[in-house]
Every structure is written in C-alpha cells, then in structure tokens.
Amino acid sequence: MYDALVIGGGPVGSYMARKLSCKGYSVVVIDKGTRENKKVCCTGIISKKCYQSFFHEKDLILKAGKSARVYSPSGKLFDLKHEEDQAYIINRNVLDTVMAGDAIDGGAEYLYGCTVKNIVINKDRARIDYSSSGELISLDTRLVIVASGFGSWRLGDIGIEKPVDYTIGAQIEVYHRDIDGIEIYTGKHSAPGFFGWLVPLDDKKALVGLMAKQTPNKYLQGFLSLLKEQGKIDVNGDTPAYRGITLQPPKRTYGERFIVVGDAAGQVKPITGGGIYFGLICADIAIDIVDKALKDNDLRVVKLSAYEKEWKNKLNNELRICRMARRMYSRLNNRQLDRMFDISKHSGIVDEIITSPDLDFDYHANIIRKAISFPTISKLLLGGIAQ
Ligand SMILES: Cc1cc2nc3c(=O)[nH]c(=O)nc-3n(C[C@H](O)[C@H](O)[C@H](O)COP(=O)(O)OP(=O)(O)OC[C@H]3O[C@@H](n4cnc5c(N)ncnc54)[C@H](O)[C@@H]3O)c2cc1C
C-alpha cells in the first residue's frame, strides 16, 4: 500500500509528489496523459515571485515581461510599462515533464496513460480504480491527493462538488509579426466577460487565446480573424486546445483520506484564470498538514480539515473580491468598457495604479479596492450592475 497516491501529474500534483517523496513517503502519481511531448492548454505566464519561489534554477523561461498593451473594445490603448520584469513566460509544455522528473528523482513512481475512474474510501485505506490499455486495475493507498485539474468532480462518489462558476480557456499557437510584449484585448465581441490575449513566445511564435463561458471556438475564430486583419499574426497549422477553468472553489476540498489541490480545488485567480502560483502555495500548506496526518496515522476528516482552513484563510478574501470585480466587469458593455478606458487614462488613474505599491501580479484585491475608490470607476461599475 502506498502512503500517498496523487491523481494528476500537472505542476501541483508533481510538486506534492516530490515534496512527500523527499520526506520518505511512498508516493505514486497516476496521469492519463503522456510524460513527453505534452501539449498543455496553458499560456505559462507566472510572476517573477512565483518563478523565484518554485522554479528557480530551472531553464524554463521563454521570455520576460515588463509591459502589457491592453486594448479597449474600440482599440483604445493602455500601454502598461514597468522598469523591471513583472512576469515570465515559461515553457508550459515542458514544465510538467521537468516537475515529474524532479519527483521521480525524489523517489516518486509515475503511471502514465492511466485514467482514474473511481475512488473508494475504506476505514483503513483508499482504493483507486484506474484503466490502462482497456484493463481496470486497483491500487491501495493511505491517502489520495486529487490534483487532476478541471473535471475532478467526476472522480467517484467522494463528494467533490462540480464548480458553480467556471469558464473555458481556448488557445492556439500562431506566427506573429514583430509583437514584442503581451497584448490583452477586451470587449464582448472577442471574449465576453473575460479577455483575449496575444503572447509572443519568441521571435516567431505566439499564443493566441481567450476565455469564454460559451462557444469558445466561435470567439477564438473571430479573435484570430481580427488579429489577422490587423496584420499581427499568421496561422501556423496548429489546432486550438480547450480546457475548463474553475472560477470558484468547491465548498469542501478535503474528506476522509483525501484532499483536493490546485485547479481541482479552484485555487485559481478569478480574473485571469492563472492557477500555477496559487496551486503551488496551497500545495505547500497541504504538504505540512499531510505530513503530520501521515506521521500520526490519522487521516480522518477532522485532521485533514486543517488544510482547507489554512488555504482558505490565506486566499478566500482575495478570491472573493476578485470574483466580485470580475462579475462587475463582465456586465459592462463595449461602450462602458471604452468609457472606462477614457476615464482611467485621462484622469491619471492608470498612472496612479501602475505606480502603486498595491500592484501585485498575483494578488489583485488591493488594487481592485484602490480602483473602485475612484468615484468615476465605481459609478461605471455599478452602472454595469444596474443594467
Ligand atoms: C488557456 C489557458 C491558459 C492558462 N494560462 C495560464 C497562465 O498563463 N498562468 C497560470 O498560472 N495559469 C494558467 N492557466 C491555468 C493553469 O494551466 C492551471 O492553473 C494549472 O495547470 C493547474 O495545475 P494543476 O496541477 O492543478 O492541474 P493540471 O495542470 O490541469 O493537471 C492535471 C493533470 O491531471 C491529469 N488527469 C486529469 N484527470 C485524470 C484522471 N481521471 N486520471 C488520471 N489523470 C488525470 C491530467 O492529464 C493533467 O496532467 C491557464 C489555463 C488555460 C485553460
């Protein structure tokens, strides 16, 4: 019997597998995908702080980001520039491979091409059923770590709730023409309620993507046409990839002999959909709790509940404020969004925000509070709600 069985070898699952293996626990990771040549539907933008905390000394950076150009629906521009690098674009396709390699070096076992179908919790163990090459196989473990991203509620009847709020991310690789920084596009026509992005990976390739609750393919095709018309991109034969993004954590992220981490637990920034950093900081919390629980051989609900208490203490307020801001933003029509650009630009709000010490790539609640402290902005946002 394993000490811990991790479902999902994404960044969060592999991070936990490495840390627990290095503490001497027997750990197995089951992933339905392959280890090499993964095509992950993710842009790979992380803060400098995230990179330094979790990926330092790894050769993953494709590009550093100091600036972002944000476009209003009618094409008005905010050119957000910083003196120093704010973020890195990392090679997301190799990240999972590198992190799995580290976990394997630490002693974890990996089973690729295996899909977990069911989890059964018993008094003295948990039993996992997974399918591999058409065969159904069972494994026993003391603890299950659910790190299988969006869709984890489908894993058996252990009570993981389907997210009440989610969106779909759609992304495709293209060739770009001399785009040197990240570009963000707002507006109901390109990504209603969210935004679209054009992110150069190197001198030639870029990622174009967006989030949309419905028909993401339709919006992606429209967005690609717009960028082509503007002479910014050419297609390169890639096909779009799609993935769900949880925007609100499930009510419970633990239970008897299991915890839920990363995207599966909704540890995702509600405004941008970025989940790598929050997933990893919550994994650090989980590792301490799980270590104690395994040592004490006490994997009851009451013991594992400390994990949720701690991670929600850290993030709940942030997530709540960002969800509220995103809902307000999503109610603005194109005209109101344009007006917001005008007001912010001409009243100096953008300059004030960009130089504010509250501006943080990962935590957005403070800057949202600051933005809505400007009466013109709060009036516009409340106007959107009143519509
Ligand atoms: C279009 C798009 C762009 C994004 N861009 C960014 C970004 O720029 N920055 C950022 O921080 N975040 C971004 N994200 C979010 C980011 O990708 C996730 O937050 C991150 O991957 C979460 O990691 P994870 O380990 O929790 O889950 P995942 O990376 O989703 O890993 C889950 C793993 O579980 C496996 N799995 C699933 N079900 C099963 C099963 N039943 N059995 C076995 N294995 C299973 C999968 O194969 C996968 O390897 C983006 C997401 C999307 C959709």
The ligand as a Gaussian input file, in Angstrom:
#p B3LYP/6-31G(d) Opt

LIG

0 1
 C       -5.989000      28.587000     -21.951000
 C       -5.387000      28.585000     -20.570000
 C       -4.315000      29.431000     -20.275000
 C       -3.755000      29.445000     -18.994000
 N       -2.699000      30.273000     -18.748000
 C       -2.160000      30.314000     -17.514000
 C       -1.065000      31.174000     -17.236000
 O       -0.580000      31.892000     -18.111000
 N       -0.558000      31.192000     -15.973000
 C       -1.083000      30.403000     -14.972000
 O       -0.620000      30.475000     -13.826000
 N       -2.105000      29.562000     -15.225000
 C       -2.653000      29.490000     -16.460000
 N       -3.682000      28.629000     -16.719000
 C       -4.140000      27.744000     -15.637000
 C       -3.094000      26.648000     -15.390000
 O       -2.890000      25.925000     -16.564000
 C       -3.575000      25.742000     -14.272000
 O       -3.882000      26.552000     -13.161000
 C       -2.530000      24.713000     -13.870000
 O       -2.218000      23.872000     -14.933000
 C       -3.085000      23.895000     -12.704000
 O       -2.233000      22.840000     -12.412000
 P       -2.793000      21.506000     -11.741000
 O       -1.592000      20.674000     -11.496000
 O       -3.699000      21.843000     -10.620000
 O       -3.745000      20.833000     -12.831000
 P       -3.480000      20.456000     -14.336000
 O       -2.334000      21.184000     -14.898000
 O       -4.804000      20.578000     -15.009000
 O       -3.057000      18.921000     -14.272000
 C       -3.995000      17.908000     -14.062000
 C       -3.402000      16.596000     -14.540000
 O       -4.327000      15.570000     -14.179000
 C       -4.417000      14.640000     -15.225000
 N       -5.737000      13.999000     -15.097000
 C       -6.954000      14.583000     -15.209000
 N       -7.934000      13.682000     -14.974000
 C       -7.313000      12.499000     -14.711000
 C       -7.777000      11.187000     -14.398000
 N       -9.083000      10.897000     -14.283000
 N       -6.856000      10.211000     -14.221000
 C       -5.530000      10.479000     -14.326000
 N       -5.042000      11.699000     -14.621000
 C       -5.916000      12.699000     -14.795000
 C       -4.229000      15.463000     -16.494000
 O       -3.725000      14.659000     -17.548000
 C       -3.220000      16.522000     -16.039000
 O       -1.890000      16.145000     -16.330000
 C       -4.271000      28.589000     -17.982000
 C       -5.337000      27.727000     -18.274000
 C       -5.896000      27.727000     -19.551000
 C       -7.039000      26.795000     -19.845000

